[in-house]
């Protein structure tokens, strides 16, 4: 039973669609990488700045809409 050799040139409809989409729009992968960089790739964290931000943060009460009763 040689299934792999019998169907070696088979491509699913999804694969065919993606291949034709890439042929019609050659800069598609580059624009996808640019979009990923815009949304997901973050700049390195500055540890000194992070420590200053945490030190200067004002603590918030548990329920912000209730005034403290004294």
C-alpha positions as CSV (number, residue, x, y, z in Angstrom):
1,X,0.0,0.0,0.0
2,X,1.9,3.1,-1.3
3,X,-0.3,6.0,-0.5
4,X,2.4,8.6,-0.3
5,X,3.6,7.9,-3.8
6,X,0.2,7.7,-5.3
7,X,-0.8,11.1,-4.0
8,X,2.5,12.9,-4.0
9,X,1.2,15.7,-6.4
10,X,-2.0,16.3,-4.5
11,X,-2.7,19.8,-3.2
12,X,-5.7,20.7,-1.1
13,X,-8.0,23.5,-2.1
14,X,-6.6,25.7,0.7
15,X,-3.1,25.2,-0.5
16,X,-4.1,26.0,-4.0
17,X,-5.9,29.1,-2.8
18,X,-2.9,30.3,-0.9
19,X,-0.5,29.7,-3.8
20,X,-2.7,31.6,-6.2
21,X,-3.1,34.4,-3.6
22,X,0.7,34.7,-3.3
23,X,1.0,34.7,-7.1
24,X,-1.5,37.5,-7.4
25,X,0.0,39.5,-4.6
26,X,3.8,38.9,-4.3
27,X,4.3,41.4,-1.5
28,X,1.8,39.6,0.7
29,X,4.3,37.9,3.0
30,X,6.3,41.2,3.5
31,X,3.1,43.1,4.5
32,X,2.2,40.3,6.9
33,X,5.6,40.6,8.5
34,X,5.2,44.3,8.8
35,X,1.8,43.9,10.4
36,X,3.2,41.4,12.8
37,X,6.1,43.7,13.7
38,X,3.7,46.6,14.3
39,X,1.4,44.6,16.6
40,X,3.5,42.0,18.3
41,X,7.2,42.8,18.2
42,X,7.9,44.9,21.2
43,X,10.9,47.1,22.1
44,X,13.2,45.8,24.8
45,X,12.2,46.7,28.4
46,X,14.3,49.3,30.1
47,X,14.6,47.9,33.6
48,X,15.6,51.3,35.2
49,X,12.5,53.0,33.7
50,X,10.3,50.1,34.9
51,X,11.7,50.3,38.4
52,X,11.0,54.1,38.5
53,X,7.5,53.6,37.2
54,X,6.8,51.0,39.9
55,X,8.3,53.2,42.6
56,X,6.3,56.3,41.6
57,X,2.9,54.4,41.2
58,X,0.2,55.6,43.6
59,X,-1.6,52.7,45.3
60,X,-5.3,52.5,44.5
61,X,-7.9,51.5,47.1
62,X,-9.8,48.2,46.6
63,X,-13.1,49.8,45.6
64,X,-12.5,53.1,43.9
65,X,-16.1,54.4,44.1
66,X,-16.3,54.2,47.9
67,X,-14.8,57.1,49.9
68,X,-12.7,56.2,52.9
69,X,-14.7,56.7,56.1
70,X,-12.7,57.9,59.1
